[in-house]
């Protein structure tokens, strides 16, 4: 399991993080939410990189907490045995709801998959009892909770549409992230740019491509103006900035009609 470091956190910090930055709780009345939360029940923990947090979808095994990402990440889900990345979660969203014993978690099934923090991640762990009570009392949370399940399915649908044609495969992943983060209200930035901490290794594992091919596709997308070149110091070379999300639709649909910039010359 992932090594976790428990950090001190005040009730005010917890409520601020939830109601200002998280999709599930954003915009809710802070005083009302405070009535449900006690700091001894909710913990802020640091999950260290590349270490399993838990194994999802084990038969008759449920989690005790919902994980709310505060900063860091992404958190990924790996399939077995192909070790393919099938889910990505960034700050502003949650994970673990598929394995909570209420709502859609009771009927959502899958094959055992490793959940891990790809990079060091700070999370709030909220007990299921609290999440369930909020779910019952707030129609907004019920709707948003269902949206989290919907987004997971749609993300995997995009990955199912990854062809063996490298530009299309990478575009499929980027379109999946654009759709997910736009619905969550986390992106784009004010200038319309989508920015992701997205290492080449994750892209390769999600799209089933080798690392060199991914590097060449990203280079081509930058040259053609779909991506914006980022400084090498930013996010340890892993920052992918999408400045033409609509243009990527053409590449996403390029299964028979190929793009003229690939292969790179």
C-alpha positions as CSV (number, residue, x, y, z in Angstrom):
1,X,0.0,0.0,0.0
2,X,1.1,3.6,-0.5
3,X,3.0,5.2,2.3
4,X,0.8,7.9,3.8
5,X,1.8,10.9,6.0
6,X,-1.0,12.4,8.1
7,X,-0.8,16.2,8.3
8,X,-2.5,18.5,10.7
9,X,-5.5,20.4,9.2
10,X,-8.1,22.7,10.7
11,X,-11.8,22.4,10.1
12,X,-11.8,25.7,8.4
13,X,-9.1,24.5,5.9
14,X,-11.1,21.4,5.2
15,X,-14.3,23.3,4.5
16,X,-12.5,25.9,2.3
17,X,-10.8,23.2,0.2
18,X,-14.1,21.3,-0.3
19,X,-16.4,24.3,-1.0
20,X,-14.0,26.3,-3.1
21,X,-12.0,23.8,-5.2
22,X,-13.7,20.5,-5.3
23,X,-16.3,19.6,-7.9
24,X,-18.5,17.5,-5.5
25,X,-18.8,20.2,-2.9
26,X,-18.1,23.5,-4.7
27,X,-20.4,26.4,-3.9
28,X,-22.2,24.8,-1.0
29,X,-22.9,26.7,2.1
30,X,-19.8,26.5,4.4
31,X,-21.7,26.7,7.6
32,X,-24.1,24.0,6.6
33,X,-21.2,21.7,5.5
34,X,-19.4,22.4,8.7
35,X,-22.2,20.7,10.6
36,X,-21.3,17.4,9.0
37,X,-17.5,17.5,9.4
38,X,-15.3,16.9,12.4
39,X,-11.5,17.2,11.9
40,X,-10.9,14.0,13.9
41,X,-12.9,12.2,11.2
42,X,-11.4,13.9,8.1
43,X,-7.7,13.7,7.6
44,X,-5.2,15.4,5.2
45,X,-2.7,12.8,4.0
46,X,0.2,12.8,1.7
47,X,0.4,9.9,-0.8
48,X,3.9,9.3,-2.1
49,X,4.5,8.6,-5.8
50,X,4.4,5.3,-7.6
51,X,3.1,3.3,-4.6
52,X,-0.3,1.6,-4.6
53,X,-3.1,3.2,-2.6
54,X,-5.5,0.3,-2.9
55,X,-6.7,-2.3,-5.4
56,X,-10.0,-1.4,-6.8
57,X,-12.9,-3.8,-7.6
58,X,-11.9,-6.7,-5.4
59,X,-14.9,-8.9,-4.8
60,X,-16.9,-7.8,-1.7
61,X,-14.1,-5.4,-0.6
62,X,-15.2,-1.8,-0.1
63,X,-13.3,1.3,1.0
64,X,-14.0,3.3,4.1
65,X,-13.2,6.7,2.7
66,X,-13.7,9.0,-0.3
67,X,-10.4,10.6,-1.5
68,X,-10.5,14.3,-2.4
69,X,-7.4,15.5,-4.2
70,X,-6.2,18.8,-2.9
71,X,-2.9,19.2,-4.8
72,X,-0.3,17.1,-6.6
73,X,-1.1,14.0,-8.6
74,X,-2.3,12.8,-10.9
75,X,-3.7,9.6,-9.4
76,X,-4.0,6.8,-11.9
77,X,-5.7,3.5,-12.3
78,X,-3.7,0.7,-13.9
79,X,-5.4,-2.3,-15.6
80,X,-4.0,-5.9,-15.2
81,X,-2.2,-7.6,-16.9
82,X,-1.5,-5.0,-19.7
83,X,-0.6,-2.3,-17.1
84,X,-2.6,0.2,-19.1
85,X,-3.6,3.5,-17.5
86,X,-7.4,3.6,-17.6
87,X,-8.2,6.6,-15.4
88,X,-6.6,9.9,-14.4
89,X,-7.7,12.1,-11.5
90,X,-6.4,15.6,-10.9
91,X,-6.9,18.2,-8.1
92,X,-10.5,19.3,-7.9
93,X,-11.9,15.9,-8.2
94,X,-12.3,12.7,-6.2
95,X,-11.5,9.0,-6.4
96,X,-12.6,5.9,-4.5
97,X,-16.4,6.4,-5.1
98,X,-16.5,3.2,-7.3
99,X,-15.6,1.3,-4.2
100,X,-17.8,2.8,-1.6
101,X,-20.7,0.7,-0.4
102,X,-23.6,3.0,-1.3
103,X,-25.2,4.5,-4.4
104,X,-23.7,3.4,-7.7
105,X,-20.7,1.9,-5.9
106,X,-22.9,-1.1,-4.9
107,X,-23.5,-2.0,-8.6
108,X,-20.4,-0.7,-10.3
109,X,-18.1,-3.6,-11.0
110,X,-14.7,-4.1,-12.7
111,X,-11.7,-6.3,-12.7
112,X,-9.1,-5.7,-10.0
113,X,-7.0,-2.6,-10.8
114,X,-4.2,-0.8,-9.0
115,X,-4.9,2.7,-7.9
116,X,-1.7,4.8,-7.3
117,X,-0.4,8.3,-7.0
118,X,1.8,8.8,-10.0
119,X,3.3,11.8,-8.3
120,X,3.2,12.9,-4.6
121,X,-0.4,13.9,-3.9
122,X,-2.2,15.6,-1.0
123,X,-5.7,14.2,-0.3
124,X,-8.5,14.7,2.1
125,X,-9.9,11.3,3.3
126,X,-13.6,11.7,4.1
127,X,-15.4,8.7,5.8
128,X,-18.1,7.1,3.9
129,X,-20.6,7.8,6.6
130,X,-20.2,11.5,6.2
131,X,-20.2,11.3,2.3
132,X,-23.4,9.2,2.5
133,X,-25.2,11.7,4.8
134,X,-24.2,14.6,2.5
135,X,-25.4,12.6,-0.5
136,X,-28.8,12.0,1.1
137,X,-29.3,15.6,2.2
138,X,-28.1,17.5,-0.9
139,X,-29.6,17.0,-4.3
140,X,-26.6,18.9,-5.8
141,X,-24.2,16.3,-4.4
142,X,-26.4,13.5,-5.7
143,X,-26.3,14.9,-9.2
144,X,-22.5,15.6,-9.1
145,X,-21.8,12.2,-7.6
146,X,-23.5,10.5,-10.5
147,X,-21.5,12.8,-12.9
148,X,-18.2,11.4,-11.4
149,X,-19.3,7.9,-12.5
150,X,-20.5,9.1,-15.9
151,X,-17.1,10.8,-16.5
152,X,-15.2,7.6,-15.6
153,X,-17.2,5.7,-18.2
154,X,-16.8,8.4,-20.8
155,X,-13.0,8.6,-20.2
156,X,-12.7,4.9,-20.8
157,X,-14.9,5.2,-23.9
158,X,-12.4,7.7,-25.3
159,X,-9.6,5.2,-24.6
160,X,-11.5,2.5,-26.4
161,X,-11.4,4.8,-29.5
162,X,-7.6,4.9,-29.4
163,X,-6.5,3.4,-32.8
164,X,-3.0,2.1,-33.7
165,X,-2.4,5.4,-35.5
166,X,-0.2,7.4,-33.1
167,X,-1.6,10.9,-33.6
168,X,-5.2,9.7,-33.3
169,X,-4.4,7.7,-30.1
170,X,-2.7,10.6,-28.3
171,X,-5.5,12.9,-29.4
172,X,-8.1,10.5,-28.0
173,X,-6.4,10.7,-24.6
174,X,-6.2,14.5,-24.7
175,X,-9.8,14.8,-25.8
176,X,-10.8,12.6,-22.9
177,X,-9.0,14.8,-20.4
178,X,-10.4,18.0,-22.0
179,X,-13.9,16.7,-21.7
180,X,-13.4,15.5,-18.1
181,X,-11.8,18.6,-16.7
182,X,-14.3,20.9,-18.6
183,X,-17.3,19.1,-17.1
184,X,-15.6,19.3,-13.6
185,X,-15.2,23.0,-14.0
186,X,-11.4,22.8,-13.4
187,X,-10.3,24.0,-16.8
188,X,-9.7,25.7,-19.2
189,X,-7.8,28.7,-17.9
190,X,-9.0,32.2,-18.7
191,X,-7.1,32.3,-22.0
192,X,-8.8,29.0,-23.0
193,X,-5.7,26.8,-22.6
194,X,-6.0,23.4,-21.0
195,X,-2.9,22.5,-18.9
196,X,-2.1,19.0,-17.7
197,X,0.8,17.5,-15.7
198,X,1.0,14.6,-18.1
199,X,4.2,12.6,-18.2
200,X,5.1,10.8,-21.5
201,X,5.0,7.5,-19.5
202,X,1.3,8.0,-18.7
203,X,0.5,8.9,-22.3
204,X,2.4,5.8,-23.5
205,X,0.6,3.5,-21.1
206,X,-2.8,4.9,-21.8
207,X,-2.5,4.9,-25.6
208,X,-0.3,1.7,-25.8
209,X,2.5,3.4,-27.6
210,X,6.2,3.5,-27.0
211,X,7.8,6.5,-25.4
212,X,9.7,7.6,-28.5
213,X,6.5,7.6,-30.6
214,X,4.7,9.7,-27.9
215,X,7.6,12.2,-27.9
216,X,7.3,12.6,-31.7
217,X,3.5,13.0,-31.7
218,X,3.7,15.7,-29.1
219,X,6.5,17.4,-31.1
220,X,4.3,17.3,-34.2
221,X,1.2,18.6,-32.3
222,X,3.3,21.5,-31.0
223,X,4.7,22.4,-34.5
224,X,1.1,22.4,-35.9
225,X,-0.2,24.6,-33.2
226,X,-2.4,22.2,-31.2
227,X,-0.1,22.3,-28.2
228,X,1.9,25.2,-26.8
229,X,5.6,24.7,-26.1
230,X,6.3,24.9,-22.4
231,X,9.5,25.8,-20.5
232,X,11.6,22.8,-19.6
233,X,11.5,23.9,-16.0
234,X,7.7,23.6,-15.8
235,X,6.4,20.5,-14.0
236,X,9.6,18.7,-14.7
237,X,9.1,18.6,-18.5
238,X,5.7,17.0,-18.0
239,X,3.4,20.0,-18.6
240,X,1.2,19.6,-21.7
241,X,-0.7,22.7,-22.7
242,X,-3.5,22.4,-25.3
243,X,-4.1,25.7,-27.0
244,X,-6.4,24.4,-29.8
245,X,-8.8,21.9,-28.2
246,X,-11.3,22.2,-31.1
247,X,-8.6,21.5,-33.6
248,X,-7.7,18.3,-31.9
249,X,-11.1,16.9,-32.9
250,X,-9.8,16.6,-36.5
251,X,-6.8,14.5,-35.3
252,X,-9.1,12.5,-33.0
253,X,-11.2,11.6,-36.1
254,X,-8.1,10.8,-38.2
255,X,-8.5,7.0,-38.5
256,X,-8.9,6.7,-42.3
257,X,-7.8,10.2,-43.5
258,X,-4.4,10.6,-42.0
259,X,-2.8,13.9,-40.9
260,X,-0.3,15.5,-43.2
261,X,2.3,16.1,-40.5
262,X,2.8,12.5,-39.5
263,X,5.3,10.8,-39.6
264,X,7.6,13.7,-38.7
265,X,10.2,14.5,-41.3
